[in-house]
Structure formats: C-alpha cells, structure tokens
Amino acid sequence: MTYRPKDTEERILHRLKIVKGHLQKIIQMVEDDHYCIDVIHQSQAVQRALEETDGVLLENHLKTCVVDHIKKGEVESSIKEIMNVFKKRK
C-alpha cells in the first residue's frame, strides 16, 4: 500500500477528473464530426493533464516509497524501478 497525504490524493483525483472531462469532450467532438485540429488540441490537453498527474504521483513516490527503500538499503532496486518507468515512455 502506498501512503498518499490527503492533499496529494486530492490533487491526483482533481487532475484525473480534468482528464476525464477532456476525454468526454473529445469523444463528443469526434461523434459530432468537429474539425480535426480542434480535436487534436483537446487530445493534447488530455496528454498534458496526464503528464501533470504523473508528476504528482512521482513526487509522492519519491517522498515516500523511495525514502523508505533507501532507509532499508534497497537503493538499487528503487532506482531501477524508477528508471524502468522512464524507459517505457519511449
């Protein structure tokens, strides 16, 4: 289980709800045959909101789980885990 302070969890949920709203709008725009560039702009907004969410999650992970791993002497496995996240982005 991961520890997330209440304010961090609220920030994550807020960002995910923004993503959900943008995604709903994109679906409606495609169904209504909106101009492609307008759909792309909305898609980019979803991607930015997800990136911001990832940032909040990573920050929390570094402040909690990684600190705990370092205290337990699990430095290499913790670094490897984080590096694998960034390798998957390519």
Secondary structure, DSSP 8 states (H G I E B T S, - for coil): -----HHHHHHHHHHHHHHHHHHHHHHHHHHTT--HHHHHHHHHHHHHHHHHHHHHHHHHHIIIIIHHHHHTT-HHHHHHHHHHHHHHT-
